[in-house]
Amino acid sequence: MTDATTSARRRMLRGARFALHLITGVLVVIATVRAGSEQPLLPVMLASTVYLAWYAAGAGFARGRAAGWWMLGLGAIWAGLLALSPEYVWLAFPLLLLAGHVLRLPWSAPFVVGVLAAAILAPFLHPGAVAPGTSLAHLFGPLIGGGFAFAVSLGYDALLRDAAERERLIDSLLRAQHEAERLHDELAATQREAGATRERTRLARDLHDTIAQELSSIVMLARAEEPDGTRPRSTAQIEELAQHSLTELRRIVAALAPADLDESALADALARMLDAVRADTAIGARLRVDPDLPALPTPVEVALLRVAQSALANVRRHAQAQNVEIVLEAKDGSVVLGVADDGIGFDPAARPSDASYGLAAMRSRLREGGGELEIRTAPGEGTTIRAALPLPRGEA
């Protein structure tokens, strides 16, 4: 609930209560003055003071049993005032206004009936208080005025109840809105964290598949024995690998596609990688590409290139192979990259190593694109890696 609405409701409540207090005070003064002109002044003033004191004691209109007993006490004091003077019949009006607000139906009904009966009968209990021919006015006057006052009090109480219910509903809506905003903030934070985690994973894979593999090759070349009297052949290769690593690193930082795919398709990039394998090692390398292979989306080419880079790095470092073959083909709505070598193979259940981390990175990368990785190997039987990614509908 807004502060403006709350302030308006409180002002309305204070204004209504002030008006009721003012009416009560004015009527008490009028009745006291009129009764004092006919009765001894001291008893009249004492009785009026007692009534005002009791009224002031419950002027806050406390809810619950305390309010009910307060109203009964006020009615009893008023009945005593009526016994003293019929002029106090004027106080029936504020009593009936209070009845609908303080008491609850059906408890307010007998109270109202009692007040109206007392207001009607009081003038007849005092000889000379009722002039001849005015009995009907004394009968219908309190009924009409009292009924109107009680109806007004019930309507006012209904308005207060509706306002309180609206306040409760608005508070509930605001709490729900705040809860929704809190959950939205938590969801946004979770999504940001998940995005950051995915980005870190992607960067880790890219660094492993490019920079780490090429730095490993640089180390292997630096340790190799070189011919005497000439510039070491490995020095030029180290320079070439270092330059390529620098280019890749800049591409990763700039979040661009791999440098190998800048000016050529995936097949040409794979051919250059195999040329580097033949030039740097004694491994025979061959590439077979499906002639009907369609143009591939850049994300698919990037994923398959990274898989091929990681697989060839493992062949260089671990396979002890004589030959390696890469096959790129379209099959059953997917593009399939196969990397097979005739090396020593390995046990997939063996303890984790750098090679196994590379395989896990390949699998994770392919799963992000809806693909899968299949590994066929055993000690002494070589290794075949098959990476498949689904093609878009038009491409397939």
N, C-alpha and C positions, 0 to 999 in steps of 0.2 A: 504494500500500500504506500502511495506517495505521501510525502510530508504534508503537501497542501491539502489532500483529502483528509488526513488525520486531523490536521488543525481545524478544518471546517467542521468536522464532526464534533470535535471537542467544543468549539465555539457554540454550535447549535445546542449541545447538551447543557453547557453552562448557561446559555441564554434562557432555555426553557425552565431550568431550575430556579434561576434568579426571578423569572416572571412569577413562578408559583410561590416562591418565598415572599415576593412583594405583595401578591394578592392576599396571601394569608395574613401578613402583618397589617395591611390596610383594613381588612375585614375585622381583625381582632380589635383594632383601635376603634373602628366605627361601632362595633357591637358593645365595647366597653363603655364608650361615651353614652350610647343610647340606654344601656342597662343602668349606668350610674345615675341617670336622671330620674329613674323610677325606684332603684334599690339603694341600700347603703353603699357608699362608694368604696370603702375599704375591702369588704368581701369580694366585690366585683373585680377590683384591681388585683387582689391576691389570686383569685381564680384565673384571671387572664394571664397573670405572670406564670402560674404553674403550667398552663397550656403552652405558652410560648417557650418555656424552658424545656418541656418534653419534646416539643416540635424541633427546637434547635439541637437537642441531643441526637436526634435521628435525621437531621437535615441532609446527611449524605446519602440517605436512602439505601442503607446497607441491605445486601441481598441475603436470602436464606431465612433461617428461623428467626434471627435477630430482627429482621425487617417486619416479619409477621407479628411478633410480640410488640414491637414498637407501634405498629398500626392499631393493634387492639388496645394498647394503653392510651393512644391518642383518642381513639373513639370513646373509651370510658371517661376520660377527662372531659371530652366534649359533651357527653351525656350529663355529667355533673353540671357543666355550664348551662345546659338547657334547663336543668331543674332550678337553677338560680334565676335565669331570665330567658324568655323566648327570643330575645334579640340575637342570641348566639346561634340561631338557626342559619344565619348567613355563612357560618363556617362549614356548613354541609358541602358547599361548592368545592372548596379546596380539598376537603376530605375525599370526595368522590373522584377528583382529579388524581389524588394520590393512590386511590384504591386500585385503579386499572394498571398503574405503573409499578407499584411496590408489590402488591399481591398478585398471585397467579390464579387464573381460572382453574377449577371451579371455586377456589377459596374466596375469591373476591365477591362472588355473587351474594352469599349470605351477609357479608359485610355491607354491601350496597343496599340490600333490602332493609337491614337494620337502620342504616343512616337515613334512608328515605322515610321509613316508618316513624323514626324519632322526629324528623323535620316536620312531618305532617301532624303528629300528635302533640308536639310541644306547645303550640299556641293554645290548644284546647285545655291544657293542664293548668293554665294560669287564668284565673277569672278576669274578665275584662280585656284580655289580650286580643280577642277576636271580636271584631265588630259584627253586628247583625248583617246577614246577607253576604258575608265574605267567606263562607265555609268552602265553597267550590274553588275559589282562588287559592285558599290555603292547601287544598288537596292537589289541584293540578299544577300549581306553580312549582312546588318541589319536585313533582314527578317529571315535568318537562325539563326544568333546569338541571335537576340531578341526573336525569338520563342523558342529557346532552353532555354534561361534564364527564360522566363515566365513559361515554362513547369517545369523547376527545382523548381521554387518558388511554383507552385501549388502542386507538389509532396511533397515538404518539408512541406507545410502547411497541406496537408492531413496526413502526418506522425505525425505532432504535434497534429492534431485533434484526430487521433486514439490513440495516447499516452494519451491524456487527457481523452478520453472516457474509456480507460482501467483503468486509475487511478480512475475515478469515479466509475467504476464497482467494482474494487478491494476494494475501500473504502466502498462501499455499502455492499460487502460481509463481510468485516471485522466488520462493524457495526452490520450486522445480526449475525455474529459469536459471537460477544461480547454480543449481546442481548440474544442469545441462551444460552450462558454460564451463564448470569445473571439469566435467567429463570430456568436453571438447578440447580443453587445454591439455588434459592428460593424454587424450588420443593423439593430438598434434605433437606433443612431446615424444610419445612412443613412436609415431611415424618418423619424426625427425631422427630419433635414435636409431630406428631400423634402417632408415636411408643412409645414415652415417656408417652403420655397420656394413651394409651392402657395399658402399663405396670403398670402405677400407679393405673389404674382402676382394673387390675388383682390382684395386691398386696392388694389393699383395700378389694376386695372380699375375697381373701384368708385369710387375717387377720380377717375379720368379720366372715367368716365361720368356722374358727378354733380357733385362740387365743382368740378372743373376746367372742365367745360362751362358751369356756371352763373357761375363767376367770369369766364370769357371773355365771356359775355353781359353781365355787369355792366360790364366794360371797354368793350364796344361801346356800351352805353347811356350811360355816363359821357362818351363822346366825342361823342355826338350833340348837335346844336344844338337848344335849347329855346325855346319862345315867351317873349316878354318880358312882365313884369308879373304872371305867375302862377307858382305852384309848379311847377317843372319836372316834366313828366309822367314823365320818366325817373327822377326821384328816388324816386317811389313804386315804380316797377318794380324799381329797384336794391334798395330796402328789402325788397320781396317776395322777390326772388331770394336776397338775403343771408340772410333768415330761413329760406328753404327749404334753402339750403346748410347752415346751422347744424343744422337738423333732420336732414338726411341724414348729416352728419358724426357726430352723436350716435348715429344708428342704426348706422352702420358700426362705430363704436367698441364699441357694445354687441352687435355681431354679430347684429342683428335683421333682419327682412325690411325692404325699402325702405319709406319713409314713405308713398309713393304707394299701397302695397297694404294699408295698415293697415285701412281701412274700406271698401274697394271692390275689385271684381274688376279684372282687367287691362284690360278694355275701357274701364271708367270712367277708369282712370289714363291710358290713351292719349288719351281724349277731352279730359281736362284739359290734357295736354301740347300737343295741337293747338290748344286754345283759347289757350294762352299764345303759341304761334307766331303765330296770327292777330292777337292783341292787340299783340305786340311788333314785328311786321314786316308787310310788305305781301304776304306769301305767303298764297295761298289754301290751306286745309288741309281735308282730308276723311278720314273714317274709315269703313271698311266692315267689319262684323263678321259672321261666319257665324252665323246664328240657331241652328244645331244644334251650336254649339261647346260641348263639355262643360266641366264645372268642371275647372280645371287645378290640378295640384299646385303648391305654393308655389315650389319650386325652378325649375319651368318658367316660372311667371309672372315670377319675379325675373330670370331670364336674358333673356327676351324684352323685359321692360321696359328692362333695361340696353341691349340692342341698339337699341331704339327711341330711347332717350335719346341714345345716341352718334350714331345716324344723323341724327336731327333737328338735333343740334348741328352736324354737318357740313353739312347743308342750309343752316342759318343762316349759317355762316361762309364756306363755299366755293362752294356750288352756284349762287348768283345765280339762283335759281329763281323762277318765278311761282306754281307750284302744287306741292303735295306731297300724296300720298295714302298712307294706311296701311291695309293689308288684313290681317285676322286671321281665319284659317279652319282647319278641320280637314280633312286630306286624306291618304288612304292610310296611316292609323294614326299620323299626325304632326300637330302643330300648326304652322302656317306663318304667319310674320309677314313681310309685304312692305312695304317703304318705297320709294316711287317718286317722283322729282321730274323736272321738265322743265328742269333747269338746264344748265350748260355741260358737265357731265360731266368726265371726266379720263382720263388714260392710266394704266392699272394698272401699267405698267412704269416709270413715272416714279420719280424719287428719293424716298426716304421723307420723309414730312411728318407733321404732327400728325394729319391725317385718316387716313393710312395706319396710324399706330399704333392709332388707334381701330378700324380695320377688323381689324387683327391681334388686338386684344383681344376683339372680337366673335367672331372665329373660334375663338380659344382657349376662350372661355367656352362656346360651343356644343359644341365637341368634348368638353368635360368631361361634358356631359349626353348624349353620343352623337349629337349633331346635326351640322349642317353649315351653312355660309354660302355663298351664291352671289351674285356681283356681276356685273351687266351694265351696262357703261358704255363710252363712247367720247367723245372730245372733240366737244362740240356736240350730243350726243344724249341728255343727261340720265343719270340713274343709277337703277338698280333694285337694291335689296338684298333678298334672300330668305333668311330664317333659318328653319330647320326643326328641330324637336326631336321625338323619338319620344314618344308617349303611353304610359302604362302600359297593360297588356293590358286591364284592365277598362274604362279610359277609352276606348281605341281601339275 
